[in-house]
Amino acid sequence: MPRIVVDVMPKPEILDPQGKAIVGALPRLGFDAFSGVRQGKRFELAVDGEVTEAVLAQAREAAETLLSNPVIEDVVNVQVVED
């Protein structure tokens, strides 16, 4: 069954307190190669049947209107993943 994966991230100008907490914890756990973290959201939309351009367009519209808050978030990826 194919899936459509939607990735949503906070806009660059928006403070990301979860990302800041993670980047602060990484060195304490021995992960010192990272200087920044932004935490986002990933949605996996299961599709019955073929993913047509119309279905992909619906996923993009859902991503922009329901899955993200366009005031503070950007939809950064909408892609089809075959199982």
Backbone torsions as a table, in degrees:
resi	resn	phi	psi	omega
1	MET	NA	123.4	179.1
2	PRO	-71.3	154.3	176.6
3	ARG	-128.5	152.5	171.3
4	ILE	-111.0	122.8	-178.6
5	VAL	-100.1	129.3	178.5
6	VAL	-119.1	124.4	176.7
7	ASP	-110.4	131.6	-178.5
8	VAL	-124.4	133.8	179.9
9	MET	-128.4	152.5	173.3
10	PRO	-63.0	145.5	175.5
11	LYS	-59.3	148.1	-176.6
12	PRO	-56.2	-32.3	-177.4
13	GLU	-82.6	-3.8	-178.8
14	ILE	-92.0	130.9	176.3
15	LEU	-61.6	135.4	-179.5
16	ASP	-117.2	86.9	-175.8
17	PRO	-64.1	-32.4	177.7
18	GLN	-66.9	-42.0	176.9
19	GLY	-61.6	-41.4	178.5
20	LYS	-63.3	-40.7	178.5
21	ALA	-64.4	-40.5	179.9
22	ILE	-66.1	-46.4	-178.5
23	VAL	-65.0	-28.3	175.4
24	GLY	-72.8	-32.3	-178.4
25	ALA	-81.4	-27.8	-175.9
26	LEU	-55.1	-50.4	-179.4
27	PRO	-62.9	-33.8	178.9
28	ARG	-65.0	-23.0	179.2
29	LEU	-99.1	7.6	176.6
30	GLY	93.0	5.1	179.0
31	PHE	-99.2	92.0	-172.2
32	ASP	-106.7	10.3	-177.3
33	ALA	-90.0	-0.4	-171.6
34	PHE	-114.7	133.9	-177.9
35	SER	-109.8	-7.0	179.8
36	GLY	-160.2	151.8	177.8
37	VAL	-141.2	135.4	170.0
38	ARG	-123.0	126.7	-179.7
39	GLN	-99.3	131.5	179.1
40	GLY	-124.4	-161.1	-179.5
41	LYS	-128.6	147.7	176.2
42	ARG	-126.4	131.2	176.5
43	PHE	-118.0	140.0	175.2
44	GLU	-119.3	114.8	-178.6
45	LEU	-100.6	114.4	178.8
46	ALA	-77.4	139.7	-177.8
47	VAL	-122.6	126.1	172.0
48	ASP	-84.5	117.8	179.6
49	GLY	95.3	-161.5	-175.5
50	GLU	-79.6	144.4	174.7
51	VAL	-88.8	101.9	179.0
52	THR	-91.1	172.8	175.9
53	GLU	-60.0	-35.1	179.1
54	ALA	-65.9	-42.0	178.5
55	VAL	-66.0	-42.2	177.9
56	LEU	-63.6	-38.3	176.9
57	ALA	-63.9	-39.5	176.7
58	GLN	-63.4	-40.5	178.8
59	ALA	-63.3	-42.4	178.4
60	ARG	-63.5	-41.6	179.1
61	GLU	-65.5	-42.4	177.3
62	ALA	-62.2	-39.3	179.7
63	ALA	-62.4	-41.9	-177.5
64	GLU	-75.9	-29.5	-172.8
65	THR	-106.4	-26.5	-175.0
66	LEU	-120.4	-43.4	-173.3
67	LEU	-80.9	-16.6	179.1
68	SER	-129.1	158.5	172.1
69	ASN	-102.6	103.2	-172.7
70	PRO	-62.9	-13.3	178.0
71	VAL	-72.8	-37.8	-174.5
72	ILE	-122.6	-4.1	-176.0
73	GLU	-131.1	153.1	173.8
74	ASP	-116.6	139.8	169.1
75	VAL	-82.0	116.2	-173.7
76	VAL	-103.6	-13.9	-178.1
77	ASN	-159.2	133.5	169.6
78	VAL	-135.5	111.8	-177.1
79	GLN	-143.2	154.8	179.0
80	VAL	-88.8	134.3	176.8
81	VAL	-123.3	120.7	177.1
82	GLU	-89.3	137.0	176.1
83	ASP	-84.3	NA	NA
